[in-house]
């Protein structure tokens, strides 16, 4: 049985990737330090034949090396990261520690075990935000300049550069994926879509930054997992791959679509559930958009899940798993962040 390590395997994308890989009959080693946004119960029922969990910060290089030596994984998916832009504005230090320092320690661990003839492929998961604000009718490709705007995107850009340097200097086997906005099951409700869904369920206003004209590209997390799996199987070491759907929506249009689908699903829309424009966050990028032709041409991958279907299934999941939201302290996601200057 092939073995794969997923760092951050209790996070949003990580939880979905762990489930995806187990269905593919891989033995998955989940390394996660279990921060505020982790899904602590997502893998409780996993069969020990296919799953092992280590509560560990990837900054603990020595223990990381021991785990890699013990399991000798075919690949490592690096999803351990702080991801919420607003939190990075209020307090960048955690993003420096995890996204940069943590990636560095992981790379060092891989470099160390390589000397012991343990060869593993690193799939480093990044973001479209490293490219910064993209002009209308343009899409960033893998050769576009990095122009990060927030502390979050700056730390992810830094991590990407570290990975590229270790590929060139130490000849480690690694690829980088830069993905657009994900949505789907297990996403922590500080992020836009689960926050809006939670507010719809609880008859609360729907806060949207500025006038909701900011544009984002959206992909269902299941499509993302399929893309990451293809990068493991066929991604060429030293290469970066954009992972996008090509589906861009203004935030205001996305929330209107969410309300329309909720009504179709017979979810009661309360009198307080109305769009509420709020003060924008500092340095807010206006538009992200990816050119994902490379992964389609080279690896024959493309996103398959249509937005309306994906949003419908996502709303259904949260409706059927309300315990997921109830288990999270509202203090962790209801208070507005990202306004400290």
Secondary structure as UniProt FT lines:
FT   STRAND          3..7
FT   TURN            8..10
FT   HELIX           12..23
FT   TURN            24..25
FT   STRAND          27..32
FT   TURN            36..37
FT   TURN            40..45
FT   TURN            48..50
FT   STRAND          51..55
FT   TURN            58..59
FT   HELIX           61..71
FT   STRAND          75..78
FT   HELIX           85..90
FT   HELIX           93..95
FT   HELIX           96..102
FT   HELIX           103..115
FT   TURN            116..117
FT   STRAND          121..127
FT   HELIX           128..131
FT   TURN            136..137
FT   TURN            142..143
FT   HELIX           151..170
FT   STRAND          174..179
FT   STRAND          181..183
FT   TURN            185..186
FT   TURN            189..190
FT   HELIX           192..201
FT   TURN            202..203
FT   STRAND          206..209
FT   TURN            210..211
FT   STRAND          215..220
FT   HELIX           221..234
FT   TURN            237..238
FT   STRAND          240..243
FT   STRAND          248..250
FT   HELIX           251..264
FT   TURN            265..266
FT   TURN            271..272
FT   STRAND          275..278
FT   TURN            282..283
FT   HELIX           293..299
FT   HELIX           307..320
FT   HELIX           322..326
FT   HELIX           330..332
//
